[in-house]
Amino acid sequence: MLQIQLLWNLKKRMRTSKGFRNQFEERLGSFLDDKRIAYEYETLVLGYTLEGKYKPDFILPNGIIIEAKGFFRTHAQRALRAVKKQHPKLDIRLVFYNQNQKVQGSKLKCYEWAVKYKFKFANGSIPEEWITNDSTKNKKKRN
């Protein structure tokens, strides 16, 4: 299994001899070259927004939103980043079952992901101070 994953990772980083990601793209590039058509290859990066809905696991009376994470899947990572970006006044916090477990699709551990994307987090249980913290101002601004 590990050997298959290593080969897959190596293949993902490999380029063809002409710098394309795969043989099909190289073939299309050669077609354009043969026709003497000027083109750019992967020079434009476009952002995009995915639409979806987020349903928090727990909302405390003080407005703190708690998301419980066991295995931290790619789609959940993407959703949490998008929700945080689009609702910056929400106080979303993560409680990891195991903060040292790697998140799906990355070399980051759960706690490293939380730090990188500026989420407050805890390991294994909800800290008492989150419960007693009075963030009623956050609750009013949730809309």
Stockholm file with secondary structure:
# STOCKHOLM 1.0

chainA/1-143         MLQIQLLWNLKKRMRTSKGFRNQFEERLGSFLDDKRIAYEYETLVLGYTLEGKYKPDFILPNGIIIEAKGFFRTHAQRALRAVKKQHPKLDIRLVFYNQNQKVQGSKLKCYEWAVKYKFKFANGSIPEEWITNDSTKNKKKRN
#=GR chainA/1-143 SS CHHHHHHHHHHHHCCCTTSCSSHHHHHHHHHHHHTTCCCCSSCCCCCCCCCCCCCCSEECTTSCEEEEESSCCHHHHHHHHHHHHHCTTSCEEEEESCTTSBCTTSSCBHHHHHHHTTCEEEESSCCHHHHHCCCHHHHHTCC
#=GC SS_cons         CHHHHHHHHHHHHCCCTTSCSSHHHHHHHHHHHHTTCCCCSSCCCCCCCCCCCCCCSEECTTSCEEEEESSCCHHHHHHHHHHHHHCTTSCEEEEESCTTSBCTTSSCBHHHHHHHTTCEEEESSCCHHHHHCCCHHHHHTCC
//
